[in-house]
Amino acid sequence: MRPIRAACLGTATLVTLLTCTPVAAAATDAGSAQARDKARTITLLAEVQQLSRFPVTPGSVSQGDQVVVRSDLFDEAHNKVGETHGTCTTTRGGPDEAEQCVVTYVLPGGQLTVQGMYFNYLDQGPFDNAITGGTGEYKKARGSVHSDTIATNPKVVRRFTIHLA
């Protein structure tokens, strides 16, 4: 891992550099004061920067295909606040494609790891993944990430709504 430098400066997939700009976060009311300190929602926009598909059978979507993706993450003011880095494996080929994805969100204060299924990549539909852990201020993180595709041209842009429990 490269050292983080202070500088004010994103399946098939999910989707991927850090800044000193704070991530836009809103605390949610979850009951106790302790729960309120941990439960929050973070909304980020991700612009896919690199996406490579490694097909088992060129020209088709087949079981075993691999996808590697990196996106830049932006807050609502379009300040770059991080990246996502992920890999996906096609588990069901054909027109009703399914992919198992593992993605790391690199954010100010730490990293979040996310895992789950992504269906019908060709349609760029929404998906939900589970937060499986994290580092730094996201140590022991749990919750989910919801993704909606909001643009596909000229770049794929997704809105990630991160629900930390």
N, C-alpha and C positions, 0 to 999 in steps of 0.2 A: 504494500500500500504506500502511495506517495504521501509525503508530509503535506498537511493543509497549510496554505499560505493565506494570510489576510489580504483580501482584495475585494473590492466591491464590484462585482461583475453585474424530467423527463424522464394484445400481445399478440406475434406474431404477436401480439405479442406485445408484451409490455415493454414492455417495457420496461436517464439514465444519467462536478467541479463546484465548487463551493464558493460562497460569498459571505461577506459580513452582514448582508441584508437579512433581517429576521424573517422567518417563515410566518406567513399569515396564519394565525391560529386563534380559534375562539373556544374558550372553556365552555363545557356543557354542564348543565346542572344534573348531577348524578346522585344527589343526596348529601352524604357527609362531606365535611371540609376536606378530608383526606381523599375521597373519591373525586371531588371537584379539582383537586390539584393534579390528578393523573388523567382524568377523562377529558378529552378534547377532540376537536375536529380540525383537520388541516386540509385546505383546498389548494391544489397545485395544478398547473398546466404543464403537460409534457409534450415536447416536440421531438419526434424521432429523428435522430441524427445519423445513425447507422443501423442497418438491418440487413443481415445476410441469412439466406435460407440455403441449407445444404440438403438437397433432396436425395432420397434413396433411389427413386426412379425419376430422372429428369423429365419435366413436362407434366408431372402429376403430383398431387398431394397424397403421400403414402405414409403408412405407419412407419415410424422410425426417422422421419425427416427431422432435422435439427434447425432451430432458428436462434441466432444470437442478435441481441438488440441493445442499443444504448440511446437514451433520450436525455435531453436537457430539461431540467425542472425550473419553472418560473412561478413566482407569487402572482397575486391578482394584479399588481402594478407592472407586471412583466419584467421584474428584476430576477436575474438568474440566481437560484438558491440551492441548486444541487443537480444531481444526475440519477438516472436509474441504469442498472446494468442487469441484463437477464438472459436466460436461456429457456427455450421451450422444446419439448419433444412431442411430435405428433403421435398420438396414441390411437386415433381412428382417422383413416384417410378418407378421401372422396369428398363429395359435396357437403356432407354433414361433419366436417373435420372437427377434431377435438385435440387440444394440446395441453400437456402438463407443463406449467411454467414455474420457475424459481427466479425471483427478482430481488435485487438489493437497491434500496433507496439511500443515496448518500446525501445527508442533510446537515445543516449547521447543528452541531451538538451531538452528532452520532449517525448511526445507520439503522434502517429498518429492513428486515427480511420478510418477504411475502411469498406465498406459494398458493397455487390453485389451478383450476381448469379454465381454459379459454376456448369457447366454442365458435365455430364458423368465422374464422379469421377473415375470409374473403368478404364477409358482410360488414366487418369492423364494428360489430355489435358491442353492447355493454357487457361487463363482466365484474364479478366480485371475487376477491381472493382473501385468504386469511393471513393476518400478521402472525408470523411464527417466532419473532424475537427481535432483538436489536442490541445496539451498543450505546454507550454514553448516556445521554438523557432519555434514550429509548430502551435502556436495559430492562429486560423482562416485559417488554411491550407485548400487548395482546390487542386484538380488535380485528378490523377488516378494512379493505380498500375497495371502493366502488369506482369503476372507470366507465366514462362515456366518451365516445369519439365525437369531437366537435368540428373537425375538418380533416379532409383527406388530400387536399390539393392546395398548394404545392407540396406541403408536408403533412404527415399524419400528426394531428394534435389531439391529445386526450386530456380530459379533466379527471384528476384523481381526487377523490374525497376520502381522506384517511380518517377513520374512526378509531381513536385510541381509547381502550376501555380502562 
